[in-house]
């Protein structure tokens, strides 16, 4: 059927500046998200330990 096949010329070309910048922004956003998730888990662990101590 060939709906999801890529043409050979598209796969071997150099990424454009716009694509490189978008990839960089994506990587930065993913890094910020990982940091945020880590902080959330740390806060949740602190809250759980505080609740255990107070109970």
N, CA and C atoms as a LAMMPS dump frame, in Angstrom:
ITEM: TIMESTEP
0
ITEM: NUMBER OF ATOMS
165
ITEM: BOX BOUNDS ff ff ff
-5.0000000000000000e+02 5.0000000000000000e+02
-5.0000000000000000e+02 5.0000000000000000e+02
-5.0000000000000000e+02 5.0000000000000000e+02
ITEM: ATOMS id mol type element x y z
1 1 1 N 0.827 -1.185 0
2 1 2 C 0 0 0
3 1 3 C 0.872 1.25 0
4 2 1 N 1.904 1.302 0.858
5 2 2 C 2.881 2.373 0.789
6 2 3 C 2.46 3.708 1.384
7 3 1 N 1.491 3.73 2.267
8 3 2 C 1.067 5.006 2.847
9 3 3 C 2.103 5.593 3.787
10 4 1 N 2.836 4.737 4.48
11 4 2 C 3.738 5.226 5.511
12 4 3 C 5.212 5.099 5.131
13 5 1 N 5.493 4.893 3.869
14 5 2 C 6.891 4.78 3.446
15 5 3 C 7.438 6.156 3.123
16 6 1 N 8.699 6.365 3.432
17 6 2 C 9.35 7.641 3.148
18 6 3 C 10.108 7.538 1.837
19 7 1 N 10.212 8.648 1.163
20 7 2 C 11.016 8.641 -0.051
21 7 3 C 12.489 8.671 0.329
22 8 1 N 13.334 8.136 -0.53
23 8 2 C 14.763 8.036 -0.243
24 8 3 C 15.409 9.414 -0.109
25 9 1 N 14.975 10.389 -0.873
26 9 2 C 15.615 11.703 -0.836
27 9 3 C 15.358 12.421 0.481
28 10 1 N 14.229 12.188 1.105
29 10 2 C 13.908 12.873 2.365
30 10 3 C 14.739 12.357 3.527
31 11 1 N 15.14 11.103 3.496
32 11 2 C 15.844 10.521 4.642
33 11 3 C 17.332 10.873 4.635
34 12 1 N 17.899 11.192 3.498
35 12 2 C 19.34 11.403 3.447
36 12 3 C 19.733 12.879 3.461
37 13 1 N 18.773 13.762 3.53
38 13 2 C 19.103 15.188 3.484
39 13 3 C 19.493 15.722 4.849
40 14 1 N 20.213 16.814 4.857
41 14 2 C 20.616 17.474 6.1
42 14 3 C 19.412 18.229 6.68
43 15 1 N 19.225 18.178 8
44 15 2 C 18.094 18.909 8.593
45 15 3 C 18.254 20.42 8.391
46 16 1 N 17.142 21.081 8.195
47 16 2 C 17.184 22.538 8.026
48 16 3 C 17.454 23.203 9.361
49 17 1 N 17.795 24.473 9.325
50 17 2 C 18.038 25.233 10.56
51 17 3 C 16.789 25.232 11.426
52 18 1 N 15.638 25.372 10.797
53 18 2 C 14.374 25.37 11.542
54 18 3 C 14.177 24.03 12.256
55 19 1 N 14.475 22.934 11.57
56 19 2 C 14.324 21.619 12.187
57 19 3 C 15.316 21.417 13.323
58 20 1 N 16.534 21.894 13.143
59 20 2 C 17.528 21.762 14.213
60 20 3 C 17.123 22.57 15.432
61 21 1 N 16.62 23.795 15.2
62 21 2 C 16.183 24.621 16.328
63 21 3 C 14.98 23.996 17.03
64 22 1 N 14.073 23.425 16.252
65 22 2 C 12.909 22.77 16.851
66 22 3 C 13.347 21.57 17.686
67 23 1 N 14.306 20.806 17.18
68 23 2 C 14.808 19.653 17.937
69 23 3 C 15.488 20.113 19.217
70 24 1 N 16.211 21.221 19.144
71 24 2 C 16.871 21.757 20.334
72 24 3 C 15.847 22.215 21.37
73 25 1 N 14.814 22.919 20.911
74 25 2 C 13.756 23.362 21.831
75 25 3 C 13.057 22.159 22.462
76 26 1 N 12.822 21.134 21.668
77 26 2 C 12.183 19.931 22.19
78 26 3 C 13.048 19.284 23.256
79 27 1 N 14.339 19.186 22.987
80 27 2 C 15.256 18.579 23.964
81 27 3 C 15.28 19.389 25.253
82 28 1 N 15.287 20.713 25.14
83 28 2 C 15.283 21.557 26.335
84 28 3 C 13.981 21.392 27.112
85 29 1 N 12.869 21.335 26.397
86 29 2 C 11.575 21.167 27.065
87 29 3 C 11.506 19.813 27.769
88 30 1 N 12.041 18.777 27.132
89 30 2 C 12.048 17.456 27.768
90 30 3 C 12.924 17.454 29.013
91 31 1 N 14.046 18.158 28.968
92 31 2 C 14.923 18.234 30.144
93 31 3 C 14.216 18.966 31.285
94 32 1 N 13.524 20.063 30.97
95 32 2 C 12.774 20.787 32.002
96 32 3 C 11.671 19.914 32.577
97 33 1 N 11.021 19.15 31.722
98 33 2 C 9.957 18.265 32.186
99 33 3 C 10.511 17.199 33.126
100 34 1 N 11.671 16.625 32.784
101 34 2 C 12.296 15.629 33.672
102 34 3 C 12.619 16.252 35.022
103 35 1 N 13.153 17.483 35.01
104 35 2 C 13.468 18.158 36.28
105 35 3 C 12.209 18.388 37.1
106 36 1 N 11.157 18.834 36.434
107 36 2 C 9.899 19.096 37.123
108 36 3 C 9.331 17.816 37.721
109 37 1 N 9.35 16.742 36.931
110 37 2 C 8.842 15.468 37.441
111 37 3 C 9.663 14.983 38.63
112 38 1 N 10.973 15.183 38.569
113 38 2 C 11.834 14.783 39.679
114 38 3 C 11.462 15.565 40.946
115 39 1 N 11.24 16.879 40.797
116 39 2 C 10.855 17.697 41.943
117 39 3 C 9.51 17.254 42.508
118 40 1 N 8.581 16.922 41.626
119 40 2 C 7.266 16.464 42.071
120 40 3 C 7.402 15.189 42.901
121 41 1 N 8.22 14.254 42.416
122 41 2 C 8.4 13.004 43.155
123 41 3 C 9.094 13.243 44.494
124 42 1 N 10.047 14.166 44.525
125 42 2 C 10.719 14.486 45.786
126 42 3 C 9.736 15.084 46.789
127 43 1 N 8.906 16.008 46.32
128 43 2 C 7.914 16.636 47.207
129 43 3 C 6.918 15.588 47.699
130 44 1 N 6.476 14.716 46.8
131 44 2 C 5.522 13.675 47.193
132 44 3 C 6.137 12.747 48.235
133 45 1 N 7.411 12.422 48.074
134 45 2 C 8.081 11.566 49.063
135 45 3 C 8.161 12.259 50.414
136 46 1 N 8.472 13.551 50.393
137 46 2 C 8.524 14.302 51.653
138 46 3 C 7.166 14.331 52.33
139 47 1 N 6.123 14.561 51.557
140 47 2 C 4.777 14.623 52.126
141 47 3 C 4.39 13.273 52.712
142 48 1 N 4.699 12.188 51.994
143 48 2 C 4.369 10.863 52.499
144 48 3 C 5.102 10.58 53.804
145 49 1 N 6.386 10.954 53.862
146 49 2 C 7.135 10.693 55.099
147 49 3 C 6.614 11.568 56.244
148 50 1 N 6.217 12.806 55.94
149 50 2 C 5.631 13.666 56.978
150 50 3 C 4.309 13.077 57.48
151 51 1 N 3.513 12.567 56.579
152 51 2 C 2.226 11.983 56.991
153 51 3 C 2.448 10.744 57.847
154 52 1 N 3.448 9.956 57.51
155 52 2 C 3.737 8.757 58.309
156 52 3 C 4.195 9.147 59.726
157 53 1 N 5.03 10.195 59.803
158 53 2 C 5.506 10.638 61.109
159 53 3 C 4.401 11.204 61.968
160 54 1 N 3.471 11.922 61.357
161 54 2 C 2.412 12.559 62.132
162 54 3 C 1.308 11.576 62.512
163 55 1 N 1.231 10.458 61.834
164 55 2 C 0.15 9.504 62.119
165 55 3 C 0.438 8.639 63.338
